[in-house]
Amino acid sequence: MIVDVRTYTAQPGLVPKYFADYAAQAFATQTKHLGNPLGYYMVETGVVNTVVHLWGYKDIAERQAKRDALYADPVWQAWMKENAGTFVAQSNTIMKNVPFWPAEGHGQGGYGLVDFRNYTFKHGKLGEFFKLYKEEGWPVQSKILGNCIGYYQSDIGGLNQILHLWAYKDAADRAARRAALGADPAWKAYLVKSASLLQRMENTLLVNAPFFKP
């Protein structure tokens, strides 16, 4: 499986209008061709006026075929014309599952907040990270944080990157779970071992788009 992670930054103040128009005019057409998104969010804490959506495909050939069919649809073409000028920046990255994802007991719905975490590793260190994390990090983190909804590595785009998404009921749930994780002795020991592998760490807090029901 591959995942197309798309990040769009809108003109200030236009995200509510974009969501309303997209839900009324384009969402049904896009999902008809691409299937349901893995996630459709807006930024709560991070680069404001930004929309993040993730779409899953069997492989790059399926992605191309489905997107070609979408672009050929007259309804989508009309929407693209009407929507022109909404965004000031658009980017996407093609990612794939890490070796231990998907994981049993994770990927559940019913959440209201997503911690979208993007880590860049030093060149040549990603394999070492996967081994260490699978053995010592994932067992602790997945148990305490409770609901990982995606764990991917970059395939086309920025290299040596992973993206992991953790879902929470709300900000209070996130704060409590992350405090418990930070206090766990096994997690502290893992952090000491993994710190030298990392080059950059970023996170963004997302909330569900009005029309997306996980």
C-alpha positions in Angstrom: 0.0 0.0 0.0 1.1 3.6 -0.7 -0.3 6.8 0.9 -0.5 10.1 -0.9 -0.1 12.7 1.8 -1.3 16.1 0.6 -0.9 19.4 2.4 -2.7 22.5 1.1 -2.4 26.0 2.6 -5.3 28.3 1.8 -5.7 32.0 1.6 -6.4 33.4 5.1 -10.0 32.9 6.1 -10.9 30.6 3.2 -10.8 27.1 4.9 -14.4 27.2 6.2 -15.7 28.2 2.7 -13.5 25.6 1.0 -14.8 22.8 3.3 -18.4 23.9 2.7 -18.0 24.1 -1.1 -15.9 20.9 -1.3 -18.4 18.9 0.8 -21.3 20.1 -1.4 -19.7 19.9 -4.8 -16.6 17.8 -5.0 -16.2 15.3 -2.1 -18.7 12.7 -3.6 -16.9 12.9 -7.0 -13.5 12.5 -5.6 -14.4 9.6 -3.4 -16.2 8.0 -6.3 -12.9 7.7 -8.1 -10.4 7.5 -5.3 -12.3 5.8 -2.6 -12.6 7.2 0.9 -9.7 9.2 2.3 -7.6 7.8 5.1 -7.9 11.2 6.8 -9.1 14.7 6.0 -8.1 17.3 8.5 -7.4 21.0 9.1 -4.6 22.3 11.2 -5.4 23.3 14.7 -1.9 24.0 15.9 0.8 24.6 13.4 0.7 26.4 10.0 -2.8 27.9 10.1 -5.2 27.8 7.2 -3.8 24.4 6.2 -5.7 21.3 5.1 -4.1 17.8 5.2 -5.6 14.8 3.5 -4.4 11.3 3.0 -5.4 8.8 0.3 -4.5 5.2 0.1 -3.7 3.1 -3.0 -2.6 -0.4 -3.7 0.4 0.9 -5.7 1.6 3.8 -7.8 -0.1 2.4 -10.9 -3.5 2.3 -9.2 -3.0 5.8 -8.0 -2.3 7.1 -11.5 -5.3 5.3 -13.0 -7.7 6.5 -10.4 -6.4 10.1 -10.5 -6.6 10.1 -14.3 -10.2 9.1 -14.1 -10.8 11.8 -11.5 -9.3 14.5 -13.7 -11.3 13.3 -16.7 -14.6 13.7 -14.8 -16.5 16.9 -15.9 -17.8 17.5 -12.4 -14.3 17.5 -11.1 -13.0 19.8 -13.9 -15.8 22.3 -13.1 -14.8 22.1 -9.4 -11.2 22.7 -10.1 -12.0 25.9 -12.1 -14.3 27.2 -9.4 -11.8 26.4 -6.7 -8.8 28.0 -8.5 -7.0 30.6 -6.3 -8.1 29.1 -3.0 -4.6 27.8 -2.1 -1.3 29.7 -1.8 0.7 26.4 -1.5 0.2 22.8 -2.2 2.5 19.8 -1.7 2.3 16.1 -1.6 4.5 13.1 -0.6 4.1 9.5 -1.5 4.7 7.2 1.5 4.5 3.5 2.3 3.8 1.4 5.4 6.7 0.9 7.7 7.6 -2.8 8.4 5.4 -3.1 11.5 2.3 -1.3 10.1 -0.6 -1.9 10.1 -0.8 -3.0 13.7 -3.5 -5.0 15.5 -5.7 -2.9 17.8 -4.8 0.4 16.1 -6.4 2.6 13.4 -9.7 2.9 15.3 -12.2 5.7 14.7 -14.1 8.0 17.0 -11.3 10.5 17.7 -11.3 14.3 17.6 -7.6 15.3 17.6 -4.7 13.9 15.6 -1.0 14.4 16.4 0.7 14.4 13.0 4.4 13.8 13.5 7.1 14.0 10.8 10.6 12.9 11.7 13.7 13.1 9.5 16.6 10.7 10.2 20.3 11.0 9.5 21.3 9.4 6.2 21.6 5.7 6.5 20.0 5.4 9.9 16.4 4.6 9.1 16.9 0.8 9.1 18.6 1.0 12.5 15.7 3.1 13.8 13.1 0.6 12.6 14.9 -2.3 14.4 15.3 -0.3 17.7 11.8 1.2 17.6 10.0 -2.1 16.8 11.8 -3.8 19.7 11.9 -1.1 22.4 9.8 1.9 21.3 6.6 0.7 19.7 5.6 -1.7 22.5 5.7 1.1 25.0 4.4 4.0 22.9 1.5 2.1 21.3 0.3 0.8 24.6 0.3 4.2 26.4 -0.8 6.4 23.5 -3.4 3.9 22.5 -4.4 4.6 18.9 -2.0 5.0 16.1 -3.9 5.7 12.9 -0.9 5.5 10.5 2.8 4.9 10.4 4.6 5.5 7.1 8.0 6.1 5.6 8.7 8.4 2.6 8.9 6.8 -0.8 8.7 9.7 -3.2 9.5 13.1 -1.9 11.8 14.0 1.1 13.9 11.0 2.0 14.8 9.4 5.3 11.4 10.5 6.8 8.7 8.8 8.8 5.2 10.0 9.4 3.2 8.7 12.3 -0.3 9.8 13.3 -1.7 9.4 16.8 -5.4 9.9 17.5 -6.9 11.2 20.8 -10.3 12.0 22.1 -9.3 15.6 22.7 -6.3 17.8 23.8 -6.7 16.7 27.5 -6.5 13.0 26.5 -3.4 13.7 24.5 -1.7 15.6 27.3 -2.5 12.9 29.8 -1.2 10.1 27.6 1.9 11.9 26.5 2.7 12.8 30.2 2.4 9.1 31.0 4.6 8.1 28.1 7.3 10.7 29.1 7.4 9.3 32.6 7.7 5.7 31.6 11.3 4.3 32.4 11.3 2.1 29.3 10.4 5.0 27.1 13.2 7.1 28.7 15.7 4.4 28.0 14.5 4.1 24.4 14.8 7.9 23.8 18.5 7.8 24.9 19.3 5.1 22.4 17.3 6.7 19.5 18.3 10.3 19.9 21.5 10.0 17.8 19.6 8.7 14.8 17.4 11.7 14.4 18.0 14.9 12.5 14.7 16.8 12.7 11.4 16.4 14.4 8.1 18.2 13.7 4.5 17.8 14.8 1.2 19.4 13.9 -2.2 19.0 15.7 -5.1 18.3 13.4 -8.9 18.2 13.7 -11.3 16.4 11.5 -12.8 18.2 8.5 -16.6 18.7 9.0 -17.4 16.0 6.4 -14.9 13.4 7.6 -16.1 11.0 10.1 -13.4 8.6 11.3 
